[in-house]
Amino acid sequence: MTDYRIEKDLLGERQVPIDALYGIHTVRGVENFPLSGRRVNPGLIHAFGAVKLACARTNHELGWWDDDKAAAIEAACAEMMEGGLDGHIVVDALQGGAGTSTNMNVNEVLANRALLLLGRKPGEYDTISPLDDINLHQSTNDTYPTALKVAAINLLRNLEREVVALLEEFQNKEKAFAHIVKVGRTQLQDAVLITLGREMSAYAEAFGRDRWRIYKCEERLRVLNLGGTAIGTGLAAPRKFIFRVTEHLRSITGLGLARGENLVDATQNNDAFVEVSGILKACASNLLKVAGDLRFLSSGPDAGIGEIRLPPRQAGSSIMPGKVNPVIPEAVSQAAMAVMAHDQSITFAASLGNLELNAFLPLIADSLLASLDLLGNACSILRRMCVAGIEADEERCRRHVEGATATITALVDSIGYRQAQEIAAQAKAKGKSVRAVVIESGLLTGEEFDEMVSAETVTRLGSPLRKETNTE
């Protein structure tokens, strides 16, 4: 008894583990591309299952197989689509050949799984062939980018849900902190008064824009080149297959997919992925900025800003007892930076396609899907493990307001710029709070000062004491 079977291809024979669902093309792919050490993104594998299922249903409908063979192939495709065959797609995510190794790994696994469902052994390709059956009327050059678009749309929808949940959490904090007046800062220096709620509202608005941009991304990815085969001319595919296969894929996935009018363009050009990646980079930039703000506002907590408290997640040091670090914003920041780096990879890869095909689509796929995964996970942990548990240090905010010269700006309309400047100088010289100096000077009572720096006053649009100029 041997523990392997012999398979043949253009280059000769190779041994394949006897029970393996993959075959000789996968073996060569594994040997040739020991690059990243990462397997193909699971989302791409599941999308490949959907694409192959659409092709199988179309071929069955057109009478290429009998019912038993078609049922076995379709069952194998459905199993891959649902994640049941992930462990058998073993090629590296990065590879030469524009994704041929991934497509052939998929074809071999589906063929051998279908053989098992028919009671046959892996490798009995006279019954079901990876090439003549599973890849019938297809090419890597139309199935791979189609699978990538399906996978990306699915992950975009997940990302949109996570972004919406994150912005809603910031809206919750906006309401909870609406009454807390604090010092606003520009160039990291004290500026004017604001409320903590207003700061949170700005974060919510930023992610609201991200949500809308991400929602519109699906429109950029819904146009497919499936049926175009090698270069978009539909070589070796019947016209009926070309016109029907996308309809089947649309029905299987529930996505608003459409066949491209110019399949040659849809095969050779990948600018849609660059556009989508740019939108993801915008989301990453918002995450990086907001995460940085949360770290800054929670800094200290005793010797820093300390206006908010982030949920403690783990001990912060092996040498400094009692130290707790803002690990969630730090992790989110790294995810955002990685997405920005992926965007560069996608831009280069899409730009370096040649003539009728882009050989670097595996890098685009790996980078784009990784960005989508990273952003979805980053939004999720930021919401669940950080934002939801943020607490305000109201007393610290109050002390900052009373002691900061930034508070003076809120009094300018009432006491004038010159007197406000003098109050600021006296407060610094005497080491007293602005509130105390203003009251001592008799310019305002304590009640009047508190009114001038109240949450309602500092968030009012415009100044009620300023006379409006009639410009009509």
C-alpha positions as CSV (number, residue, x, y, z in Angstrom):
1,M,0.0,0.0,0.0
2,T,1.3,3.4,-0.9
3,D,0.4,6.6,0.8
4,Y,0.3,8.7,-2.4
5,R,-1.2,8.7,-5.8
6,I,0.5,9.7,-9.1
7,E,-0.9,12.6,-11.1
8,K,0.3,14.1,-14.4
9,D,0.4,17.5,-15.9
10,L,2.2,19.3,-18.7
11,L,5.6,19.1,-16.9
12,G,5.4,15.4,-15.9
13,E,4.3,13.4,-12.9
14,R,4.2,14.1,-9.2
15,Q,3.2,12.3,-6.0
16,V,0.1,13.6,-4.2
17,P,-1.0,12.4,-0.8
18,I,-3.5,9.6,-1.5
19,D,-6.4,11.1,0.4
20,A,-5.7,14.8,-0.5
21,L,-8.4,16.7,-2.1
22,Y,-5.9,18.9,-3.9
23,G,-3.8,17.6,-6.8
24,I,-0.7,18.1,-8.8
25,H,-1.2,21.8,-9.7
26,T,-1.6,22.6,-6.1
27,V,1.5,20.7,-5.2
28,R,3.5,22.7,-7.7
29,G,2.0,25.9,-6.5
30,V,2.9,25.2,-2.9
31,E,6.5,24.4,-3.9
32,N,6.9,27.4,-6.2
33,F,5.5,30.1,-3.9
34,P,6.8,29.8,-0.3
35,L,6.3,33.6,0.0
36,S,4.1,35.1,2.7
37,G,3.3,32.0,4.7
38,R,-0.3,33.1,4.6
39,R,-3.0,31.0,2.9
40,V,-5.7,32.5,0.7
41,N,-8.1,34.8,2.5
42,P,-11.1,32.6,3.6
43,G,-13.5,35.2,2.1
44,L,-12.0,34.6,-1.3
45,I,-12.3,30.8,-1.0
46,H,-16.0,31.1,-0.1
47,A,-16.6,33.5,-3.0
48,F,-14.8,31.0,-5.3
49,G,-17.3,28.4,-4.2
50,A,-20.1,30.7,-5.2
51,V,-18.5,31.4,-8.6
52,K,-17.9,27.8,-9.3
53,L,-21.5,26.9,-8.2
54,A,-22.8,29.5,-10.7
55,C,-20.7,28.0,-13.5
56,A,-21.8,24.5,-12.5
57,R,-25.5,25.4,-12.6
58,T,-25.1,27.1,-15.9
59,N,-23.2,24.1,-17.4
60,H,-25.8,21.7,-16.1
61,E,-28.6,23.8,-17.4
62,L,-26.9,23.7,-20.8
63,G,-26.8,19.9,-20.7
64,W,-23.1,19.3,-20.3
65,W,-23.5,16.8,-17.4
66,D,-26.0,14.2,-16.2
67,D,-28.0,14.9,-13.1
68,D,-25.9,12.8,-10.7
69,K,-22.6,14.4,-11.8
70,A,-24.0,17.8,-11.7
71,A,-25.5,17.3,-8.2
72,A,-22.1,16.1,-6.8
73,I,-20.3,19.1,-8.3
74,E,-22.9,21.6,-7.1
75,A,-22.8,20.0,-3.6
76,A,-19.1,20.4,-3.4
77,C,-19.3,24.0,-4.6
78,A,-21.9,24.8,-2.0
79,E,-19.7,23.2,0.7
80,M,-16.8,25.4,-0.3
81,M,-19.1,28.5,-0.3
82,E,-20.1,27.7,3.3
83,G,-16.5,27.3,4.5
84,G,-16.4,23.6,4.7
85,L,-13.3,23.2,2.5
86,D,-11.1,26.0,3.7
87,G,-8.4,23.7,5.0
88,H,-7.8,22.2,1.6
89,I,-6.9,25.5,-0.1
90,V,-3.2,25.4,0.8
91,V,-1.4,27.6,-1.8
92,D,0.2,30.8,-0.6
93,A,-1.8,34.0,-0.9
94,L,0.9,35.6,-3.1
95,Q,1.8,33.7,-6.2
96,G,2.8,34.1,-9.9
97,G,0.4,33.3,-12.7
98,A,-2.4,35.9,-11.9
99,G,-4.0,33.5,-9.5
100,T,-3.8,30.3,-11.5
101,S,-2.6,28.3,-8.5
102,T,-5.5,29.4,-6.4
103,N,-8.0,28.6,-9.2
104,M,-6.4,25.2,-9.8
105,N,-6.3,24.4,-6.0
106,V,-10.1,25.3,-6.0
107,N,-10.7,23.2,-9.1
108,E,-8.9,20.2,-7.7
109,V,-10.5,20.3,-4.3
110,L,-14.0,20.6,-5.8
111,A,-13.4,17.8,-8.3
112,N,-12.1,15.4,-5.6
113,R,-14.8,16.3,-3.1
114,A,-17.4,15.7,-5.8
115,L,-15.7,12.3,-6.5
116,L,-16.0,11.4,-2.9
117,L,-19.7,12.3,-2.9
118,L,-20.2,9.9,-5.9
119,G,-18.4,7.1,-4.0
120,R,-15.2,7.4,-6.0
121,K,-11.6,8.0,-5.0
122,P,-9.6,11.3,-5.3
123,G,-7.7,11.5,-8.5
124,E,-10.2,9.6,-10.6
125,Y,-10.4,12.4,-13.1
126,D,-11.9,10.4,-15.9
127,T,-15.2,10.7,-13.9
128,I,-14.9,14.4,-12.8
129,S,-11.9,16.5,-14.0
130,P,-10.6,19.7,-12.4
131,L,-10.1,21.1,-15.8
132,D,-12.6,19.6,-18.1
133,D,-15.5,19.8,-15.7
134,I,-14.9,22.2,-12.7
135,N,-13.2,24.7,-14.9
136,L,-15.5,24.2,-17.9
137,H,-16.0,27.4,-19.9
138,Q,-13.9,29.4,-17.5
139,S,-10.4,30.8,-17.0
140,T,-8.5,32.0,-13.9
141,N,-8.6,35.4,-15.6
142,D,-12.4,35.7,-15.2
143,T,-13.1,33.5,-12.1
144,Y,-10.4,35.0,-9.9
145,P,-11.3,38.7,-10.2
146,T,-15.0,37.7,-10.0
147,A,-14.4,35.8,-6.8
148,L,-12.4,38.8,-5.5
149,K,-15.2,41.2,-6.1
150,V,-17.8,39.0,-4.5
151,A,-15.6,38.5,-1.5
152,A,-14.9,42.2,-1.3
153,I,-18.6,43.1,-1.4
154,N,-19.3,40.7,1.4
155,L,-16.6,42.2,3.6
156,L,-17.6,45.7,2.7
157,R,-21.1,45.0,4.0
158,N,-19.7,43.7,7.2
159,L,-17.4,46.7,7.5
160,E,-20.4,49.0,6.9
161,R,-22.2,47.4,9.8
162,E,-19.2,47.8,12.1
163,V,-18.7,51.5,11.1
164,V,-22.4,52.2,11.8
165,A,-22.2,50.5,15.2
166,L,-19.1,52.5,16.0
167,L,-20.6,55.9,15.0
168,E,-23.7,55.0,17.0
169,E,-21.5,54.4,20.1
170,F,-19.9,57.8,19.7
171,Q,-23.4,59.3,19.4
172,N,-24.2,57.6,22.7
173,K,-21.2,59.3,24.2
174,E,-22.2,62.6,22.6
175,K,-25.4,62.5,24.6
176,A,-23.9,61.2,27.8
177,F,-21.2,63.9,27.8
178,A,-23.2,66.8,26.4
179,H,-23.2,68.7,29.7
180,I,-19.4,68.5,30.4
181,V,-17.5,71.7,29.5
182,K,-13.8,71.3,28.7
183,V,-10.9,73.0,27.1
184,G,-10.7,72.6,23.4
185,R,-7.2,72.5,21.9
186,T,-5.6,73.5,18.6
187,Q,-2.0,72.6,17.8
188,L,-2.1,70.7,21.1
189,Q,-2.4,74.1,22.9
190,D,-5.4,75.3,24.9
191,A,-7.7,77.2,22.6
192,V,-11.4,77.8,23.5
193,L,-14.1,76.0,25.4
194,I,-16.1,73.1,24.0
195,T,-18.1,70.2,25.5
196,L,-16.9,66.7,25.6
197,G,-20.1,65.7,23.9
198,R,-19.3,67.9,20.9
199,E,-15.9,66.3,20.6
200,M,-17.6,62.9,20.5
201,S,-20.1,64.2,17.9
202,A,-17.3,65.1,15.6
203,Y,-16.0,61.5,15.7
204,A,-19.5,60.2,15.0
205,E,-19.8,62.5,12.0
206,A,-16.4,61.4,10.6
207,F,-17.5,57.7,10.7
208,G,-20.8,58.7,9.3
209,R,-19.0,59.9,6.1
210,D,-17.0,56.7,6.1
211,R,-20.3,54.7,6.3
212,W,-21.7,56.5,3.2
213,R,-18.4,56.1,1.2
214,I,-18.2,52.4,2.0
215,Y,-21.8,51.9,1.0
216,K,-21.1,53.4,-2.4
217,C,-18.1,51.2,-2.9
218,E,-20.3,48.2,-3.8
219,E,-21.4,50.0,-6.9
220,R,-17.7,50.0,-8.1
221,L,-17.3,46.3,-7.6
222,R,-20.6,44.9,-9.0
223,V,-19.5,44.8,-12.6
224,L,-17.9,41.4,-13.5
225,N,-16.0,39.9,-16.3
226,L,-17.3,36.3,-15.7
227,G,-17.7,34.6,-19.0
228,G,-14.9,36.6,-20.6
229,T,-12.5,33.7,-20.0
230,A,-8.9,34.4,-20.9
231,I,-8.8,38.0,-22.1
232,G,-12.5,39.1,-22.2
233,T,-13.4,37.7,-25.6
234,G,-15.2,34.7,-24.2
235,L,-12.9,32.2,-26.0
236,A,-14.1,28.6,-25.6
237,A,-17.3,29.6,-23.7
238,P,-20.8,29.3,-25.4
239,R,-22.7,32.5,-25.8
240,K,-25.5,31.1,-23.7
241,F,-23.1,30.4,-20.9
242,I,-21.7,33.9,-21.0
243,F,-25.2,35.5,-20.8
244,R,-26.5,33.2,-18.1
245,V,-23.7,32.6,-15.6
246,T,-23.8,36.0,-14.0
247,E,-27.5,35.7,-13.5
248,H,-26.9,32.4,-11.6
249,L,-24.2,34.1,-9.5
250,R,-26.5,37.0,-8.7
251,S,-29.1,34.5,-7.5
252,I,-26.7,32.5,-5.4
253,T,-25.1,35.4,-3.7
254,G,-28.0,37.8,-3.4
255,L,-25.7,40.6,-4.6
256,G,-26.6,43.1,-7.3
257,L,-24.0,41.8,-9.8
258,A,-23.9,42.6,-13.5
259,R,-21.9,41.4,-16.5
260,G,-19.6,44.1,-17.8
261,E,-20.5,45.6,-21.2
262,N,-16.8,45.5,-22.2
263,L,-15.3,42.3,-20.9
264,V,-11.9,43.0,-22.3
265,D,-11.8,46.2,-20.2
266,A,-13.1,44.4,-17.2
267,T,-10.4,41.7,-17.5
268,Q,-7.3,43.9,-18.0
269,N,-8.1,47.0,-15.8
270,N,-8.2,47.0,-12.0
271,D,-8.7,50.7,-11.2
272,A,-12.0,49.9,-9.4
273,F,-9.9,48.1,-6.7
274,V,-7.7,51.2,-6.4
275,E,-10.7,53.4,-5.9
276,V,-12.2,51.2,-3.2
277,S,-8.8,51.0,-1.5
278,G,-8.7,54.7,-1.4
279,I,-12.0,54.8,0.4
280,L,-10.7,52.3,2.9
281,K,-7.7,54.4,3.4
282,A,-9.9,57.4,4.3
283,C,-11.6,55.2,6.9
284,A,-8.2,54.2,8.2
285,S,-7.1,57.8,8.5
286,N,-10.2,58.6,10.6
287,L,-9.5,55.6,12.8
288,L,-5.9,56.6,13.3
289,K,-6.9,60.2,14.1
290,V,-9.6,59.3,16.6
291,A,-7.5,56.6,18.2
292,G,-4.8,59.2,18.7
293,D,-7.2,61.6,20.3
294,L,-8.5,59.0,22.7
295,R,-4.9,58.3,23.8
296,F,-4.2,62.0,24.2
297,L,-7.4,62.8,26.2
298,S,-6.8,59.9,28.5
299,S,-3.1,60.5,28.9
300,G,-1.6,60.4,32.4
301,P,-4.0,59.8,34.0
302,D,-2.4,61.5,37.0
303,A,0.2,63.7,35.3
304,G,-1.4,64.1,31.9
305,I,-4.7,65.4,30.3
306,G,-6.8,62.7,31.9
307,E,-10.2,64.2,30.9
308,I,-11.5,60.7,29.9
309,R,-10.8,57.2,31.3
310,L,-10.6,54.3,28.9
311,P,-11.6,50.8,30.1
312,P,-8.5,49.1,31.5
313,R,-7.7,46.0,29.4
314,Q,-4.5,44.6,30.7
315,A,-1.5,45.4,32.9
316,G,0.6,47.9,31.1
317,S,4.2,47.1,32.2
318,S,6.4,44.3,33.4
319,I,8.4,46.8,35.4
320,M,6.0,49.7,36.3
321,P,3.4,48.5,38.8
322,G,-0.1,50.0,38.4
323,K,0.6,51.2,34.8
324,V,-2.3,50.6,32.3
325,N,-1.8,51.5,28.7
326,P,-4.4,52.5,26.0
327,V,-3.9,49.2,24.2
328,I,-7.1,49.2,22.2
329,P,-6.4,52.5,20.5
330,E,-2.8,51.5,20.0
331,A,-3.9,48.3,18.2
332,V,-6.5,50.1,16.1
333,S,-3.8,52.6,15.1
334,Q,-1.6,49.8,13.8
335,A,-4.4,48.3,11.8
336,A,-5.1,51.7,10.3
337,M,-1.4,52.1,9.3
338,A,-1.4,48.6,7.8
339,V,-4.4,49.5,5.6
340,M,-2.5,52.6,4.4
341,A,0.4,50.4,3.4
342,H,-2.0,47.9,1.7
343,D,-3.3,50.8,-0.3
344,Q,0.1,51.5,-1.7
345,S,0.5,47.8,-2.7
346,I,-2.8,47.8,-4.5
347,T,-2.0,51.0,-6.3
348,F,1.3,49.7,-7.6
349,A,-0.1,46.3,-8.5
350,A,-3.0,47.7,-10.5
351,S,-0.7,50.1,-12.3
352,L,1.7,47.4,-13.4
353,G,-0.7,45.3,-15.3
354,N,0.3,44.6,-18.9
355,L,-1.9,44.6,-22.0
356,E,-4.8,42.2,-21.6
357,L,-4.1,40.9,-18.0
358,N,-2.7,41.9,-14.7
359,A,-0.4,39.3,-13.3
360,F,-0.3,40.9,-9.9
361,L,-4.0,40.3,-9.0
362,P,-3.1,38.0,-6.1
363,L,-1.3,41.0,-4.3
364,I,-4.4,43.1,-4.9
365,A,-6.6,40.4,-3.5
366,D,-4.5,39.7,-0.5
367,S,-4.1,43.5,0.3
368,L,-7.7,44.5,-0.3
369,L,-9.3,41.7,1.7
370,A,-6.7,42.1,4.5
371,S,-7.7,45.8,4.6
372,L,-11.3,45.0,4.8
373,D,-10.7,42.4,7.6
374,L,-8.5,44.8,9.5
375,L,-10.9,47.7,9.4
376,G,-13.9,45.6,10.3
377,N,-12.1,44.1,13.3
378,A,-10.6,47.5,14.3
379,C,-14.0,49.2,14.3
380,S,-15.4,46.3,16.3
381,I,-12.8,46.3,19.1
382,L,-12.7,50.0,19.3
383,R,-16.4,50.1,19.9
384,R,-16.7,47.1,22.2
385,M,-13.5,47.3,24.2
386,C,-12.9,51.0,24.3
387,V,-15.6,53.6,23.3
388,A,-18.5,51.8,25.0
389,G,-16.7,52.0,28.3
390,I,-15.3,55.5,28.1
391,E,-15.9,57.5,31.3
392,A,-15.5,61.3,31.7
393,D,-13.5,62.8,34.6
394,E,-15.8,65.7,35.1
395,E,-13.8,67.2,38.0
396,R,-10.6,67.2,35.9
397,C,-12.5,68.9,33.0
398,R,-13.9,71.5,35.4
399,R,-10.5,72.3,36.9
400,H,-9.0,72.7,33.4
401,V,-11.8,75.1,32.5
402,E,-11.4,77.2,35.6
403,G,-7.6,77.3,35.4
404,A,-6.9,77.6,31.7
405,T,-6.4,80.9,30.0
406,A,-8.4,79.4,27.2
407,T,-11.4,80.1,29.3
408,I,-10.8,83.8,28.8
409,T,-11.9,83.6,25.2
410,A,-15.4,82.8,26.4
411,L,-15.5,86.1,28.3
412,V,-14.3,88.4,25.5
413,D,-17.8,89.3,24.4
414,S,-18.7,90.3,28.0
415,I,-15.6,92.1,29.3
416,G,-13.7,93.0,26.1
417,Y,-10.4,91.7,24.7
418,R,-8.1,94.2,26.6
419,Q,-9.5,93.3,30.0
420,A,-9.6,89.6,29.1
421,Q,-5.9,89.8,28.3
422,E,-5.2,91.5,31.7
423,I,-7.2,88.8,33.5
424,A,-5.1,86.1,31.8
425,A,-1.9,87.8,32.8
426,Q,-3.0,88.2,36.4
427,A,-4.1,84.6,36.6
428,K,-0.7,83.5,35.5
429,A,1.2,85.9,37.8
430,K,-0.9,85.1,40.9
431,G,-1.2,81.4,40.3
432,K,-4.9,81.6,40.6
433,S,-7.7,80.3,38.4
434,V,-9.3,82.6,35.8
435,R,-12.6,82.2,37.6
436,A,-11.1,83.5,40.9
437,V,-9.4,86.5,39.3
438,V,-12.5,87.5,37.3
439,I,-14.6,87.4,40.4
440,E,-12.0,89.3,42.5
441,S,-11.8,92.0,39.9
442,G,-15.6,92.6,40.1
443,L,-16.0,92.2,36.3
444,L,-18.4,89.2,36.7
445,T,-20.1,87.4,39.6
446,G,-19.6,83.7,40.1
447,E,-23.0,83.1,38.6
448,E,-22.3,85.2,35.5
449,F,-18.9,83.5,35.0
450,D,-20.6,80.1,35.2
451,E,-23.2,81.1,32.7
452,M,-20.5,82.3,30.3
453,V,-18.8,79.0,30.4
454,S,-21.9,76.7,30.6
455,A,-22.4,73.9,28.1
456,E,-25.2,75.7,26.5
457,T,-23.2,78.9,25.9
458,V,-20.0,77.4,24.6
459,T,-21.8,75.2,22.1
460,R,-24.2,77.9,20.9
461,L,-23.7,78.6,17.2
462,G,-22.5,82.2,17.1
463,S,-22.3,84.7,19.9
464,P,-25.6,86.1,21.4
465,L,-23.8,89.3,22.5
466,R,-22.6,90.2,19.0
467,K,-24.8,92.5,17.0
468,E,-25.6,91.1,13.6
469,T,-24.5,93.4,10.7
470,N,-27.1,94.0,8.1
471,T,-25.4,93.5,4.7
472,E,-28.4,93.8,2.6
